Each structure stands twice: as C-alpha cells, then as structure tokens.
C-alpha cells in the first residue's frame, strides 16, 4: 500500500483532494505485486479482441499469441525448474521456436490488449508471470537492485513488457542485460515498444529498431506485425470540448473523492514525484478535474504528462478539464519530433478519458 501525506487527508475532508498535494511513498514490494495487467485490462482475453476485418494481420496475431501461450505450459510451472537435478545446459536444448514475441504496430491497434491477453492465457499462477511497462521495470530495478530483480523474476514463466523505451540508450542497455539473464533462466518474453527519436511517422513500425537495440536478444524474438488504425477513434465523435472552469470545479466538489488541480500546478508537482509513483498518486480518485489546461512548456514536462496519462488510462479514471482541448497540449515541434508516438498516444488516451467524463456527466 502507498501512503499519502496528512495534508492530502485533511483536504479530502473539507473538499476535493488535489493530486498536487499528494506525496505517495511506494514500497518495493508493491512494485513487485503490481506487475500484473492494469485494471483496464483485467477482463481482456483473446476472444474479447475484435479484429478489424480489413486487417488480416490482427486475426493472425491473435492465433499466433494463443499458440505461444499454449506452448508455455511446461517451463517454470512452479518456479522450481531451474533448481532441478539436471545441469542447466541439459535442461535447455536449443529452442526450435523463439522464446520471445514482439508485437509490432502503431498506437491504438490493441497491442496492450493482446499483451494482457497473453498474460491471462499463459498457464501459470499470477505470481509466476509478470506484466509491466518498461518504466515500471526500470523502477523495479531501481528499487530492488539488479541482482535482486534477476532473482525475483527468474522463476517466472513469462515477462510481458509494454512500451519498451527505445529512446533511452542507458535504460535500454540496463533492461537488455536484465532480459539476457532472465532468458538464460528460461523465462519467456513478450514486448511492445515505442519509436526511436528521429524515426518519424506515426504509422511507422518499430520492429527493426527494437531488434537492433536489444542486440544479442534479437534472436529470441519473433516479430508479429499488427496493422490498423487507432481503435479509440474508430467511429467515435470528435473529442469533447473543454468545460467551463465553474463546471469543472462544481463537479469536483460534487463527486466524493474527486481531485481538483490547476493544470500548471499539477505539472510542477509531477517534476517532484518520481514517475514510479504516478499510479499511487491516483489511488482512490474516481475522476480527475483539471482547470486551466494549456500547452505544455517543454519536452521534459511533456514526457512526464505522458506517463500520468498512461496511469490514468490504465485505471480508467475519467478526466474533466477546462482550458485548451487535449489535442492542443503538444506543440507542432513536439508532434514532429522523435517522441511524437508518445504524444499522440497521450492525446488519444486523454481524449478517451474526457469522453468518459462527459458520459458520466450526462448520466447525472
């Protein structure tokens, strides 16, 4: 469990809480226990993924992943396989099929849905399979140390990594080294990734970049290409217009547990909270209310906002906001640069959460 500062608890009694008043502390054991698909993906399965009939690669990916999960039925079923009587080399003959799979596609085609479905379909108890974003995995190494992270994960049957961060060379080397150790212990891998800086084009696929950056691990991965358009915008209306300040504030006061923050103040607070704590920052909040949303001032701030958007989306927390619409958050320079895929993902996710907030208001 995370802990929240006393000033936040006091604020919850007198009115809306403020995310910018929260100072969560997340113990290392929570980081390990939370390496499961986020709440938004608790109930997803292969049969809940609806392939676009115009994109045959989507149906092909579902079948390939289901077969991959079925093939993981033996290794590390109890975590005791690596301490058996036979020498390690004798127990791990050369593999006929790669023990890793990489989902290659643009944002919004359902890669995380499929990755979570693979986690659910893999025949192993939850404590013997792990699911997390690249950032969450690097945070785990930071909390536990490299060797302890290897020890903690080496008995797993599967490790799923969502949004492998190719844009940070140091972290890429760190995680690649970790994965090499886990592969040697027989852990199966599955991953998605972002796009390297300078590699432009939102529809561009990242498999070549991914396989090159992980170098020695590339032979362990089979790439599955998933074509398609952003499902969050298929047939949906345009993003809802921002709300007036008064409506946002009134909603925050009317909904028990809602948060209310000035957008600029919240951005400043994110700079003082480690991204590993952004999930805990949102604990217990049913709706996030923001006033004065405006374009982010710089790339460091923008990247922190991307992480917060991911955590809000994972937890299905609606966002009600005043100010500029979410598609005006990032400058043209940002949207044309190497991190554009992250920014478009954040816009897409925040827009979806704004729709959720609008639907909630209509039901009231």
N, C-alpha and C positions, 0 to 999 in steps of 0.2 A: 504493500500500500504506500502511496505517496503521502506526504504531509503538506498541509497548506498553512501559510503564515496566519497568525492570530488576527492581523488587521483585515485579512480577507474574510475570516469567520465573522468578525464583527460587522463587516459590510453586508454580509448575507442576511443579517437580522434586520437591518434598517432599510434595505433597499436592494437593487440589483448588485450582484457582485461585479467586480472588474477583473478581467484577465490580467491587466497590467498591475494589479495589486497582489497577484498570486506569486508565491515563491516556492514552487514544489521542489521537494527533495525525493529522488527516486533511488531506492536501494538496488544494489546489483542483482539481488535475487528476483526482483520484479522484472528486470530487463530479460532475464532468462525465462521466467514463467510466461511472459507476454510474447514470446516468439511463436505465436500462432497467427492464423489469418485474422485480420481486424474484424470488428463486429459487423461491418457492412458485408463481409464475405463469410459469415458464419454458416449460412444455409446454402451457399452456392455449390453446385455439383455439375458434372459434365452434362447431365440431361437438362439443367436449367440454362445452359448457354445456348442461345438461339442463333445458329449460324445464318449469315446473310446468304440467301440462295445464289446471289450474284458473285459470291466469293467462295469458290470451292476449297480454297486453302483453309478456310475456317473449319469446315467439316473434317477435312483431312487432319488438322491439328488435334481435334477432339479425339479422333480414333488413335492417333499416334501417342497421345498423352495417356489415354486409358490403357493402351498396351504397355507403355512404360511403367505405369503404376502397378499393373499386374505382375510385371517382371521383377518387382522389388519385394516379392513375398518371402524371400528367404534370408537375405542378408540382414544381420543385426536385429533380428526379431526381438531379442531380449537385451541386446547390448552386450551379450557375453561372448559373441563370436570371436572377437579379437583376442580373447584370452584362452582359446581352446588348446588342445594338445598338439595340433599341427603347427609347423613353422609358418610364418606369415606368407612366404612365397608359395608354399604348397597349398595354402588355403585360398590364394588369389591368382588363379591362372589368368593368362591374357584374355581380356574380355572380347567377346565377339561383337558386342554392341556397346556403344558409348554409355558410360555411367552418368553422363550429364546431358541435359537438354536445354537448349536456349530458344526462347520464344521471341521471334524477330518480327516486329511490326510497329506501325505508327501508334500515336496515343489514341486511346478511346476505342481500340478494336477488341478489348476484352482480355488482354494478356493477364492482368491480375486475377480476373475471374477464373481463367484457365489454370493459372499457377496455384490458386487456392483450391480449385477442384482437384488438382493433382495431389495436394497435401491431404485433402479429405479422403481421396481414393486409395492412397498408399496404405497397405495393410500393416499398420504398426500403431501402438498406443501413442497418444499425443506427446508424451514425454520423450518419445524416441524419434520424433520428427520436428523440424523447426522451420518457421516461416518468418521472414522479416525483410525490411528494406535494407539496402546497402548501408544507409546511415545508421540504422539500428544495429547492424552487425559490427560496424566500426565502433559504435558506442559500447557494445558489449566487450570488445577487446580492450577499450579504454578502461572499463570498469573492473574487469577481471584480470587483465593481463593476457599476453599472447598464449603462454603455455597453459594457463588455466582454461582459456577459451577452447583450445585444442582438446584438453581433457574432457571438458563439459560436453562438447559436440561430437567427439569421436565415436561414441556409442550409438549415434543416431543412424537411422536408415536413410533419411532424406533431409537435405537442407535446401530450402527454397529462398532465393534472394530476388526481391523485386526492386527494379530500378537500380541496377548495378551502375555506380557512378564512374563512368569513364572519364569524366572531366577533372578528376583529381589524381594526378600521377602517383603521389605518395600513398594515398589510401588504396589505390588500385594495386600497387605492389604489396601493401600490407595484406589485403584480403586475398590476393592471388597466392601469397605464401601460406596463409591460413588454409585455403581450399586445397592446396597441394598436400598439406599434412592430413587433411580430412579424407581426401581421395585415397591416400596411402592406407588409411584405416578402413576403407571400404564404404565410405559414406557416398550415397548418390546425390547429385546436384541438379538443380534446375534454376534458371535465371532469366530475367528480362534486363534490359539496360536502357540508358539514355543515349544521347548522341554526343560525340566529342565536340569540343569547341572548334569553330571554324568549319564544321561539316553542316552546311546549310540545307534547308528544305524539309518542311515538316513531314512530308510523306516518305522521306528517305529512310531506308532500313539500316540498322547498325551492326549487323552480324559480322561483317568484315572487321570493323573497328573492335568489337568485343573480342573476337577470336585472336586478333593481333595483340591487343593489350594484355590479355591473360597469358600470352605466350605459351609456356610449357603445358598449360592446362587445356589448350585448344583441342588436343586430340581426344579429350574426354567428353567433348560436347558435340551433340548433333543439333544443327540449327533447324528450327521449324518456322517457316515464313507464314505470317498471318496478315493477309491483305484486308483492307476495309476502311470505311470512314468512321469518324468518331461517333460511337453509338449514343453518346449523351445528347447529340444534336439531331439524330435521325428522326425526322417527322415532328420535332418539338417546336414550340413557338420561340420567338426571339427572347433573349434574356430579359427578365422583368426590369422595368425602370427603377432607379433608386427611389427610396421612400423619403418623405419629408422628415427632418430631424425630430419633429414633435411626435410623429407616429412611431418612429424607432424607439424613442425614449419611453413613450407610453406603453409600448409592447413589453419592453424590458421590465418595467415596473409591474406589469400585469401578470407576467409568467413567472411562477416560483422557480428560483434557481437560475433565471436568465442572467447573462452577462451584458454589461453595457460599457463600451470603451470609446473614447476618441481614437480615431484610426492612427493619427500621428503618435499619440502617447503609447498605443499598443506596439507600434513598430519600434519605438525606442526601447520598450521593455523587452522585446524579443532579442535585442542585441545583448541583453544582460542575462538571458536564460539560455542554457545550453540546449540545442535542438533535440537532444535525447529526452528532454523534459516537456516538450510541447504537447505530447499526448496527455501527460499528467496535468498540464495547465488547464486542460478542458474537462477534467474529471467532474462528472455530475452536472454539467451545463446542458440544458435542453435546447437552448437557442442562443446564438451569439449575435448581439446587436452592436452595430458599429455606426458612429456618426462621423461625418466629415471625411469619407473615403476620398482619396486623391492619388494622383500618380506617385509611385514610389520614387524616392530621390536618387537612388544609386543601386548598383548591382548587388552589393553585399546585402542591403536591406531586401531587395527583391528575392534573393535566394532564400533568405530566412522566411519570407512570406510564403514561398513555395512549400516549404516544409510544414508550416502551420496549415496551409490549405490541404495538404495531404492528410494530416492528422484529423482535421475536421471532417473531411470526406470519408475517411476510414470509419469514423464514429457516427456518420450520418447526422451531424449536428447542423440544422438549418442556420443560415446567415441572413440577417435582415440588416440592410445598410442604407445610409443616405450618402450623398456626395456624387462622385462620378460613377458610371457603370463599371463593372469589373473588367470589361474589355478595354478600358482606358487606363488600367493600372500600370502597364509597362510601356515605355517609350518605343518609338519605331526602331531606334538603335538597338534596344534590348531584344525586340522581336525579330531583328535581322541578324543577331549575333549567335555565338556558339551555344548559348543556353536557351535558345528560342523554344526548344521542345519542352523544357521545364515550364516556361512561362505560359505556353499555350495549354499545357496540362492544368496549370493552376487556374487559368481563366475558365477552362471548361468545367473544372470541379467546383469552383466558387459560383459559377453561373447555375450549375445544377442545384447547389445548396440554397441559392437565392430563390429558385423556383420552389423548392421545398418550403421555404419560409413563407412565400406568397400563398401557397396552397394551404398552409396552416392558418394563415390569417383569414382566408375565405371561409374556412370551416368554423371559425369562432363566432 
